[in-house]
């Protein structure tokens, strides 16, 4: 495992239209000691220079990774424009320019599917507001591999298509308003760390 980090607790978050306000609140709410590795995939325009990582998380904890970067606990990664972000079993990130999936690159499904395959029960998938069904298939894989799936309550979403499709298609998901998602993520991180120290 030379040079590789052992990731025990991976949170993958996908969103599209209407997910930015939720993400801003989420990052503002996660405590400094939050130890999970977090990957965020949001649909964003290809060619517009964007400072999205600073908009979403002004404290600097959110960054766009380089290809083959080794994931670290407690660091938040944002899928770069025009790249699929895939996670590898050795804890590295791969940036991929393959065809769009669900008309999107980065695709939420691409990240969720790779996370499920690489980290199985150690993954929590979160699907937020969005106007297409990207992420639903990947969330199903996370559940199939024994991971946890949190979905934004459609009534609280600016665009209910994405969370609504997940609820319609998948069993074993937990549905929360944004505050509930934040509480669940903080609680599971705390439990994970308590379990480690006991």
DOZADO-491624 format. One line per 3 residues: number of its first residue (from 0); their letters; for each residue x negated, y negated, z of N, C-alpha, C. Coordinates in Angstrom, 1 decimal. Each point is the difference from the previous one (the first is absolute). Example, Ala and Ser with C-alpha at 12.3 -4.5 7.8 and 13.67 -1.06 7.14 Angstrom:
0 = AS = -13.2,5.7,7.8,0.9,-1.2,0.0,-0.9,-1.2,0.0; 0.4,-1.1,-0.7,-0.9,-1.1,0.0,0.8,-1.1,0.8
//
This chain:
0 = XXX = -0.8,1.2,0.0,0.8,-1.2,0.0,-0.9,-1.3,0.0; -1.2,0.1,-0.5,-0.9,-1.1,0.1,0.6,-1.3,-0.6; 0.0,-1.0,0.9,0.5,-1.3,-0.5,1.5,-0.1,-0.1
3 = XXX = 0.7,1.1,0.3,1.4,-0.1,-0.1,0.7,-0.2,1.4; 1.1,-0.7,0.0,0.7,-0.2,1.3,1.1,1.0,0.1; 0.2,0.4,1.2,1.1,0.9,0.3,1.2,-0.8,0.3
6 = XXX = 1.0,0.1,-0.9,1.2,-0.8,0.2,1.1,1.0,0.5; 0.5,-0.3,1.2,1.0,0.8,0.6,1.4,-0.5,-0.1; 0.1,-1.3,-0.3,1.2,-0.7,0.1,0.2,-1.0,-1.1
9 = XXX = 0.6,0.4,-1.1,0.1,-0.8,-1.2,1.5,-0.5,-0.2; 0.1,-1.3,-0.1,1.4,-0.6,-0.3,-0.1,-0.5,-1.4; 0.9,0.5,-0.9,0.1,-0.6,-1.4,1.4,-0.7,-0.1
12 = XXX = -0.1,-1.2,-0.4,1.2,-0.9,-0.1,0.2,-0.4,-1.5; 1.2,0.2,-0.5,0.4,-0.4,-1.3,1.1,-1.0,0.0; 0.0,-1.0,-0.9,1.1,-0.9,-0.1,-0.1,-0.7,-1.3
15 = XXX = 1.1,-0.7,-0.4,0.0,-0.7,-1.2,0.8,-1.3,0.3; 1.0,-0.3,-0.8,0.7,-1.2,0.1,0.6,-0.1,1.4; -0.3,-1.1,0.7,0.6,-0.3,1.3,-0.8,0.6,1.2
18 = XXX = -1.2,0.7,-0.3,-0.7,0.6,1.1,-1.0,-1.0,0.6; -0.3,-1.1,-0.6,-1.1,-0.9,0.6,0.4,-0.5,1.4; 1.2,-0.5,0.2,0.3,-0.5,1.3,-0.1,1.1,1.1
21 = XXX = 0.3,1.2,-0.4,-0.1,1.1,1.0,-1.4,0.3,0.3; -0.9,0.0,-1.0,-1.4,0.3,0.1,-0.7,-1.1,0.9; 0.4,-1.3,-0.3,-0.6,-1.1,0.8,0.4,0.2,1.5
24 = XXX = 1.2,0.3,0.3,0.4,0.3,1.4,-0.7,1.2,0.6; -0.1,1.0,-0.8,-0.7,1.3,0.4,-1.4,-0.3,0.4; -0.8,-0.7,-0.9,-1.4,-0.2,0.3,-0.2,-1.0,1.2
27 = XXX = 1.0,-0.9,0.1,-0.1,-0.9,1.2,0.3,0.7,1.3; 0.7,1.1,-0.1,0.5,0.7,1.2,-1.0,1.1,0.5; -0.8,0.5,-0.9,-0.9,1.1,0.3,-1.1,-0.5,1.0
30 = XXX = -0.2,0.6,1.1,-0.9,-0.5,1.0,-1.5,0.2,-0.5; -0.9,-0.8,0.6,-1.4,0.1,-0.4,-0.6,1.4,0.2; 0.6,0.7,0.9,-0.6,1.4,0.3,0.7,1.0,-0.9
33 = XXX = 0.8,-0.4,-0.9,0.7,1.0,-0.9,-1.1,0.8,-0.7; 0.1,1.3,0.1,-1.2,0.8,-0.5,0.2,0.8,-1.3; 1.3,0.1,-0.5,0.2,0.7,-1.2,-0.6,-0.7,-1.2
36 = XXX = -0.3,0.8,-1.0,-0.4,-0.5,-1.3,1.3,-0.3,-0.7; 0.1,-1.2,-0.6,1.2,-0.4,-0.7,-0.3,-0.3,-1.4; 0.8,0.6,-0.9,-0.1,-0.4,-1.5,1.3,-0.6,-0.4
39 = XXX = 0.0,-1.1,-0.7,1.2,-0.7,-0.5,0.0,0.0,-1.5; 1.1,0.4,-0.6,0.1,-0.1,-1.4,1.3,-0.8,-0.3; -0.3,-1.1,-0.7,1.2,-0.9,-0.4,-0.1,-0.2,-1.5
42 = XXX = 1.1,0.0,-0.6,0.1,-0.4,-1.4,-0.4,-1.5,-0.1; -0.9,-0.3,-0.9,-0.4,-1.4,-0.1,-0.4,-0.3,-1.5; 0.1,-1.2,-0.5,-0.3,-0.3,-1.4,-1.5,0.4,-0.2
45 = XXX = -0.2,0.4,-1.3,-1.4,0.5,-0.3,-1.0,-1.1,-0.1; 0.3,-1.1,-0.6,-1.1,-0.9,-0.4,0.0,-1.4,0.7; 0.8,0.0,1.1,0.1,-1.3,0.7,-1.0,0.1,1.2
48 = XXX = -1.0,-0.9,0.0,-1.0,0.0,1.1,0.8,-0.1,1.4; -0.2,0.9,0.9,0.8,-0.1,1.1,-0.8,0.2,1.3; 0.4,-0.7,1.0,-0.6,0.1,1.4,0.9,0.8,0.9
51 = XXX = 0.7,1.0,-0.6,1.1,0.6,0.7,-0.5,0.6,1.4; -1.2,0.5,0.1,-0.4,0.6,1.3,-0.1,-1.1,1.1; -0.3,-1.3,-0.4,0.0,-1.0,1.0,1.4,-0.5,0.3
54 = XXX = 0.8,0.0,-1.0,1.4,-0.4,0.2,0.7,0.9,1.0; -0.2,1.3,-0.3,0.7,1.0,0.8,-0.6,0.2,1.4; -1.3,-0.3,0.2,-0.7,0.3,1.2,-1.1,-1.0,0.2
57 = XXX = 0.3,-1.2,0.5,-0.9,-1.1,0.1,-1.2,0.3,0.9; 0.1,1.0,0.9,-1.1,0.3,0.9,-1.2,0.7,-0.6; 0.1,0.4,-1.3,-1.1,0.6,-0.6,-0.1,1.5,0.1
60 = XXX = 1.0,0.6,0.6,-0.1,1.5,0.2,0.4,0.7,-1.3; 0.6,-0.7,-0.9,0.4,0.7,-1.3,-1.0,-0.3,-1.1; -0.4,1.0,-0.7,-1.0,-0.2,-1.0,0.3,0.8,-1.3
63 = XXX = -0.5,-0.4,-1.1,0.1,0.8,-1.2,-1.3,0.9,0.0; 0.2,1.3,-0.1,-1.2,0.9,0.1,-0.7,0.1,-1.4; -1.3,0.4,0.1,-0.7,0.3,-1.2,0.2,1.5,-0.3
66 = XXX = -0.3,0.4,-1.3,0.1,1.4,-0.3,-1.1,0.8,0.8; 0.4,1.1,0.5,-0.8,0.9,0.8,-0.3,-0.5,1.4; 0.7,-1.1,0.4,-0.2,-0.5,1.3,0.5,1.0,1.1
69 = XXX = -0.7,0.1,1.1,0.3,0.9,1.0,1.0,-0.6,1.0; 1.2,0.6,0.1,1.0,-0.6,0.9,-0.5,0.0,1.5; 0.4,-1.1,0.7,-0.3,-0.1,1.4,1.2,-0.1,0.8
72 = XXX = 0.0,0.6,1.2,1.2,-0.2,0.9,0.2,-1.5,0.4; 1.2,-0.4,0.1,0.3,-1.4,0.4,-0.2,-1.0,-1.1; -0.3,0.5,-1.2,-0.1,-1.0,-1.1,1.2,0.2,-0.9
75 = XXX = 0.5,-1.1,-0.6,1.1,0.0,-0.9,-0.4,-0.3,-1.4; 0.4,0.8,-0.9,-0.4,-0.1,-1.4,1.2,-0.3,-0.9; -0.2,-0.9,-1.0,1.0,-0.4,-0.9,-0.4,0.5,-1.4
78 = XXX = 0.9,0.8,-0.7,-0.3,0.5,-1.3,-0.3,-1.2,-0.9; -1.1,-0.1,-0.7,-0.3,-1.1,-0.9,0.9,-0.1,-1.2; 0.2,-1.2,-0.6,0.8,-0.1,-1.2,-0.5,0.9,-1.1
81 = XXX = 1.0,0.7,-0.6,-0.3,0.7,-1.2,-0.8,1.3,0.2; -0.1,0.5,1.2,-0.7,1.3,0.3,1.0,0.8,0.9; 0.0,1.3,-0.3,0.6,0.9,0.9,-1.0,0.3,1.2
84 = XXX = 0.5,0.0,1.2,-0.9,0.3,1.1,0.2,1.4,0.5; -1.0,0.9,-0.1,0.2,1.4,0.4,-0.9,0.2,1.2; 0.4,0.9,0.9,-0.8,0.3,1.1,-0.5,1.5,-0.2
87 = XXX = -1.3,0.2,0.3,-0.6,1.3,-0.2,-0.2,0.6,1.4; -0.1,1.4,0.0,0.0,0.7,1.2,-1.3,-0.3,0.8; -1.0,-0.5,-0.6,-1.2,-0.4,0.7,0.0,-1.4,0.7
90 = XXX = 1.2,-0.6,-0.1,0.2,-1.3,0.6,-0.4,-1.2,-0.8; -0.3,0.3,-1.3,-0.3,-1.2,-0.9,1.2,-0.4,-0.8; 0.0,-1.2,-0.5,1.0,-0.5,-0.9,-0.5,0.0,-1.4
93 = XXX = 0.9,0.5,-0.9,-0.3,-0.1,-1.4,1.0,-1.0,-0.7; -0.6,-0.9,-0.8,0.8,-0.9,-0.8,0.1,0.5,-1.4; 1.2,0.1,-0.5,0.2,0.7,-1.3,0.8,-0.8,-0.9
96 = XXX = -0.4,0.0,-1.3,0.7,-0.9,-1.0,0.9,0.9,-0.9; 0.4,1.2,0.4,0.8,0.8,-0.8,1.3,-0.7,-0.3; 0.9,0.7,-0.9,1.2,-0.6,-0.4,0.9,-0.5,1.2
99 = XXX = 0.8,-1.0,-0.3,1.0,-0.4,1.0,0.9,1.2,0.4; 0.5,-0.1,1.2,0.9,1.0,0.6,1.2,-0.8,0.4; 1.2,0.4,-0.4,1.2,-0.8,0.3,-0.2,-1.5,-0.4
102 = XXX = -0.6,-0.1,-1.2,-0.3,-1.4,-0.5,-1.0,-0.8,0.8; -0.6,0.6,1.0,-0.8,-0.7,0.9,-1.5,0.5,0.1; -0.9,-0.9,0.1,-1.4,0.3,0.4,-0.5,-1.2,0.8
105 = XXX = -0.2,0.1,1.3,0.1,1.2,0.8,1.4,0.6,0.2; 0.0,1.3,0.0,1.2,0.7,0.3,0.0,0.6,1.4; 1.2,-0.2,0.7,0.1,0.5,1.3,0.0,1.5,0.0
108 = XXX = 0.6,0.6,-0.9,0.0,1.5,-0.1,-1.4,0.5,-0.1; -0.8,-0.6,-0.8,-1.4,0.5,-0.2,-0.7,0.0,1.3; 0.1,-1.0,0.8,-0.7,-0.1,1.3,0.6,1.0,1.0
111 = XXX = 1.4,0.0,0.1,0.7,1.0,0.9,-0.4,1.4,-0.3; 0.0,0.4,-1.3,-0.2,1.4,-0.4,-1.5,0.4,0.4; -0.9,-0.9,-0.3,-1.4,0.3,0.4,-0.2,0.1,1.5
114 = XXX = 0.7,-0.9,0.7,-0.1,0.0,1.5,0.5,1.3,0.5; 1.2,0.5,-0.5,0.6,1.2,0.5,-0.9,1.2,-0.3; -0.6,0.0,-1.2,-0.9,1.2,-0.3,-1.3,-0.1,0.8
117 = XXX = -0.5,-1.1,0.3,-1.3,-0.1,0.7,0.2,0.1,1.5; 1.0,-0.6,0.6,0.1,-0.1,1.5,1.2,0.6,0.6; 0.9,0.6,-0.8,1.2,0.8,0.5,0.7,-0.6,1.2
120 = XXX = -0.2,0.7,1.2,0.8,-0.4,1.2,-0.5,-1.3,0.6; -1.2,-0.5,-0.5,-0.5,-1.2,0.6,0.5,-1.3,-0.6; 0.9,0.2,-0.9,0.5,-1.2,-0.8,1.4,-0.4,0.5
123 = XXX = 0.1,-1.4,0.1,1.4,-0.6,0.2,0.2,-0.8,-1.3; 1.1,0.3,-0.7,0.3,-0.8,-1.2,1.1,-1.0,0.4; -0.1,-1.2,-0.5,1.0,-1.0,0.3,0.5,-0.6,-1.3
126 = XXX = 1.3,0.0,-0.3,0.5,-0.6,-1.3,0.9,-1.1,0.4; -0.3,-1.2,-0.6,0.7,-1.2,0.3,0.9,-0.5,-1.2; 0.5,-1.2,0.1,0.8,-0.5,-1.0,-0.6,0.0,-1.4
129 = XXX = 0.7,0.3,-1.0,-0.5,0.1,-1.4,1.1,0.3,-1.0; -0.3,-0.4,-1.2,1.0,0.0,-1.1,-0.1,1.2,-0.9; -0.9,0.9,0.2,0.1,1.2,-0.8,-0.3,1.2,1.0
132 = XXX = -0.2,1.2,-0.6,0.0,1.2,0.8,-1.4,0.5,0.3; -1.0,-0.8,-0.3,-1.4,0.4,0.2,-0.2,0.2,1.5; -0.6,1.1,0.4,-0.3,0.4,1.4,0.9,1.1,0.5
135 = XXX = 1.1,0.2,-0.6,1.0,1.0,0.5,-0.6,1.4,-0.1; -0.5,0.3,-1.2,-0.6,1.3,-0.2,-1.2,0.2,0.9; -0.8,-1.0,0.2,-1.2,0.1,0.8,0.4,0.2,1.5
138 = XXX = 1.0,-0.7,0.4,0.5,0.1,1.4,0.5,1.4,0.3; 0.7,0.6,-1.1,0.4,1.4,0.1,-1.1,1.0,0.3; -1.2,-0.3,-0.7,-1.2,0.8,0.1,-0.6,-0.1,1.4
141 = XXX = 0.1,-1.2,0.6,-0.6,-0.3,1.3,0.9,0.9,1.0; 1.3,0.0,-0.2,0.8,0.8,0.9,-0.3,1.5,-0.1; -0.1,0.4,-1.3,-0.3,1.4,-0.3,-1.3,0.5,0.7
144 = XXX = -0.9,-0.9,0.0,-1.3,0.3,0.6,-0.1,-0.2,1.6; 1.2,-0.3,0.5,0.1,-0.1,1.5,-0.3,-1.4,0.5; -0.1,-1.0,-0.9,-0.2,-1.3,0.5,1.3,-0.7,0.4
147 = XXX = -0.1,-1.2,0.4,1.2,-0.8,0.5,0.4,-1.0,-1.1; 1.3,-0.2,-0.1,0.5,-1.0,-1.0,0.9,-1.0,0.6; -0.3,-1.2,-0.1,0.8,-1.1,0.5,0.5,-0.9,-1.2
150 = XXX = 1.3,-0.3,0.0,0.6,-0.7,-1.1,0.8,-1.2,0.5; -0.2,-1.1,-0.6,0.7,-1.3,0.4,1.5,0.2,-0.2; 0.8,-0.3,1.0,1.4,0.0,0.0,0.5,-0.9,-1.2
153 = XXX = 0.7,0.6,-1.0,0.3,-0.7,-1.3,0.7,-1.3,0.3; 0.9,0.0,1.0,0.7,-1.3,0.3,-0.9,-1.1,0.4; -1.2,0.3,0.4,-0.9,-1.1,0.4,-1.0,-0.3,-1.1
156 = XXX = 0.1,0.7,-1.2,-1.0,-0.2,-1.1,0.6,-1.0,-1.0; -0.9,-0.9,-0.5,0.3,-0.9,-1.0,0.4,0.8,-1.3; -0.6,1.1,-0.2,0.4,0.9,-1.1,0.1,1.4,0.5
159 = XXX = 1.2,0.5,0.0,0.3,1.3,0.7,-0.3,1.2,-0.8; -0.4,-0.2,-1.3,-0.1,1.1,-0.9,-1.0,1.1,0.5; -1.2,-0.5,0.3,-1.1,0.9,0.4,0.4,0.8,1.3
162 = XXX = 0.3,-0.7,1.1,0.3,0.8,1.2,1.3,0.8,-0.2; 1.0,-0.6,-0.7,1.2,0.8,-0.2,-0.2,1.3,-0.8; -0.9,-0.1,-1.0,-0.3,1.3,-0.7,-0.7,1.0,0.8
165 = XXX = -0.8,-0.4,0.9,-0.7,0.9,1.0,1.0,0.7,0.9; 0.9,-0.8,0.5,1.0,0.5,1.0,0.9,1.0,-0.8; 0.4,-0.3,-1.2,0.9,0.8,-0.8,-0.7,1.3,-0.3
168 = XXX = -1.3,0.0,-0.3,-0.6,1.2,-0.6,-0.7,0.9,1.1; -0.4,-0.6,1.1,-0.9,0.7,0.9,0.6,0.3,1.3; -0.4,1.2,0.6,0.4,0.3,1.4,-1.2,-0.3,0.8
171 = XXX = 0.2,-0.2,1.3,-1.1,-0.1,0.9,-0.7,-1.3,0.1; 0.8,-1.1,-0.4,-0.6,-1.3,0.1,0.6,-0.7,1.2; -0.7,-1.0,0.5,0.5,-0.9,1.1,0.3,-1.3,-0.6
174 = XXX = 1.2,-0.6,0.2,0.4,-1.2,-0.6,0.1,-1.1,1.1; -0.7,-1.1,-0.2,-0.1,-1.0,1.0,0.1,-1.4,-0.7; 0.5,-1.0,0.7,-0.2,-1.4,-0.3,-1.5,-0.3,0.1
177 = XXX = -0.5,-1.1,-0.6,-1.5,-0.2,0.1,-0.6,0.0,1.4; 0.8,-0.6,1.0,-0.6,0.0,1.3,-0.1,1.5,0.5; 0.9,0.9,-0.4,-0.1,1.4,0.5,-1.2,0.7,-0.6
180 = XXX = -0.3,-0.4,-1.3,-1.2,0.6,-0.7,-1.2,-0.4,0.8; -0.1,-1.3,0.3,-1.2,-0.5,0.7,-0.1,0.7,1.4; 1.1,0.1,0.7,-0.1,0.6,1.3,-0.4,1.5,-0.1
183 = XXX = 0.5,0.7,-1.0,-0.3,1.4,-0.2,-1.5,0.2,-0.3; -0.6,-0.9,-0.8,-1.4,0.1,-0.4,-0.9,-0.3,1.2; 0.4,-1.0,0.8,-0.9,-0.3,1.2,0.1,1.1,1.0
186 = XXX = 1.2,0.5,0.2,0.2,1.1,1.0,-0.7,1.3,-0.4; 0.0,0.3,-1.3,-0.7,1.3,-0.4,-1.5,-0.2,0.1; -0.5,-1.2,-0.3,-1.4,-0.3,0.1,-0.5,0.1,1.5
189 = XXX = 0.9,-0.5,0.9,-0.3,0.0,1.4,0.0,1.5,0.5; 1.0,0.8,-0.4,0.0,1.4,0.4,-1.2,0.7,-0.6; -0.3,-0.2,-1.2,-1.2,0.6,-0.6,-1.2,-0.2,0.9
192 = XXX = -0.2,-1.3,0.3,-1.2,-0.4,0.8,0.0,0.6,1.4; 1.2,0.0,0.6,0.1,0.6,1.4,-0.3,1.5,-0.1; 0.5,0.6,-1.0,-0.3,1.5,-0.2,-1.5,0.2,-0.1
195 = XXX = -0.7,-0.9,-0.7,-1.4,0.2,-0.2,-0.8,-0.2,1.3; 0.5,-0.8,0.9,-0.8,-0.3,1.2,0.4,0.9,1.1; 1.1,0.7,-0.1,0.4,0.9,1.1,-0.9,1.2,0.1
//
